[in-house]
Amino acid sequence: MISRPHITPYEEMNLNKKEQVKLMFNNIAHRYDFMNRLLTFRIDTIWRKRAVKLVKPFSPKDILDVATGTGDFAVQLAKLKPTKVIGIDIADVMLELGRKKIEKKGLSGTVQFIEADSENLPFADNSFDVVSSAFGVRNFETLEKGLGEMHRVLRSGGHVLILEASNPENMPFKGLYKTYMCRICPAIGGLFSENKAYSYLNRSVSVFPTGKAFTDILTHVGFTEAAHYPQSMGVASIYLAKK
Ligand SMILES: C[S@@+](CC[C@H](N)C(=O)[O-])C[C@H]1O[C@@H](n2cnc3c(N)ncnc32)[C@H](O)[C@@H]1O
């Protein structure tokens, strides 16, 4: 397993990354959707739609959305008319808000949320046609363990679909992007939510593997045909791979 910098939300706190991540997302849950729309100028909604389009040709029946949070990716995936979408997350407050969203959208018959850990999924091997995660994998305590679990529960021939924030390499306005991530996001985060959460966002994205570095990890975990689809000049990335 490759060792990489261990980035946690609350550096001074004596809790492991998983406990800190759960605490942070529960703390910011009520502002989470609003902050996503604000900080990405609503482009996050386009990225989720584009990602879901990639698995539409496979007409998946059983879908698992890992680190589902308040369920925005699960809602998009439900538009593929699968038999079921199960969303799992460790942050119970995020899930509670997700459940209200699902009910409001009349999706309770298709989408179901369960409190569970991506690194120890409570499902049998080969259970799903698509296993997805949007902005989730960067937060795992052990990336390879979480991806390994996603591989295990996927059926042979099924697809893993990952959307994640990434580091733009050849962006003409890289300096501006850095200022936005390092200074502006945490400042806006501090105004409306929790400053530490948005400084963690910047710190965690800056060290997270992007592009080939990430598709290599997918291959190492056992996936095949790993492909990378950079979004918005590389500030986000979609990855699709097969079991
Ligand atoms: C940035 S949010 C993404 C939420 C949602 N997927 C979206 O598209 O907005 C990251 C989520 O990952 C969850 N998470 C982090 N580590 C996890 C783990 N080990 N197991 C399950 N969920 C986890 C957090 O609780 C949080 O809700």
The ligand as a MOL file (V3000), in Angstrom:
LIG
                    3D

  0  0  0     0  0            999 V3000
M  V30 BEGIN CTAB
M  V30 COUNTS 27 29 0 0 0
M  V30 BEGIN ATOM
M  V30 1 C -17.9400 15.4720 0.6780 0
M  V30 2 S -19.1730 14.4120 1.3050 0 CHG=1
M  V30 3 C -19.8790 13.7510 -0.1740 0
M  V30 4 C -21.3480 13.5200 -0.0840 0
M  V30 5 C -22.0640 13.1660 -1.3830 0
M  V30 6 N -21.5500 11.9510 -1.9610 0
M  V30 7 C -22.0550 14.2700 -2.3930 0
M  V30 8 O -21.8930 13.9910 -3.5840 0
M  V30 9 O -22.2650 15.4200 -2.0290 0 CHG=-1
M  V30 10 C -18.1820 13.0800 1.8620 0
M  V30 11 C -18.9440 12.0470 2.6520 0
M  V30 12 O -18.0930 10.9180 2.8460 0
M  V30 13 C -18.4780 10.3310 4.0610 0
M  V30 14 N -17.4310 9.3720 4.4870 0
M  V30 15 C -16.1440 9.6140 4.7550 0
M  V30 16 N -15.5200 8.5020 5.1270 0
M  V30 17 C -16.4240 7.5090 5.0820 0
M  V30 18 C -16.3860 6.1060 5.3540 0
M  V30 19 N -15.2780 5.5180 5.7820 0
M  V30 20 N -17.5050 5.3970 5.1600 0
M  V30 21 C -18.6540 5.9810 4.7460 0
M  V30 22 N -18.7630 7.2970 4.4920 0
M  V30 23 C -17.6640 8.0570 4.6510 0
M  V30 24 C -18.6520 11.5190 4.9700 0
M  V30 25 O -19.3500 11.2190 6.1470 0
M  V30 26 C -19.3810 12.4980 4.0370 0
M  V30 27 O -20.7610 12.4240 4.1780 0
M  V30 END ATOM
M  V30 BEGIN BOND
M  V30 1 1 1 2
M  V30 2 1 2 3
M  V30 3 1 2 10
M  V30 4 1 3 4
M  V30 5 1 4 5
M  V30 6 1 5 6
M  V30 7 1 5 7
M  V30 8 2 7 8
M  V30 9 1 7 9
M  V30 10 1 10 11
M  V30 11 1 11 12
M  V30 12 1 11 26
M  V30 13 1 12 13
M  V30 14 1 13 14
M  V30 15 1 13 24
M  V30 16 1 14 15
M  V30 17 1 14 23
M  V30 18 2 15 16
M  V30 19 1 16 17
M  V30 20 1 17 18
M  V30 21 2 17 23
M  V30 22 1 18 19
M  V30 23 2 18 20
M  V30 24 1 20 21
M  V30 25 2 21 22
M  V30 26 1 22 23
M  V30 27 1 24 25
M  V30 28 1 24 26
M  V30 29 1 26 27
M  V30 END BOND
M  V30 END CTAB
M  END
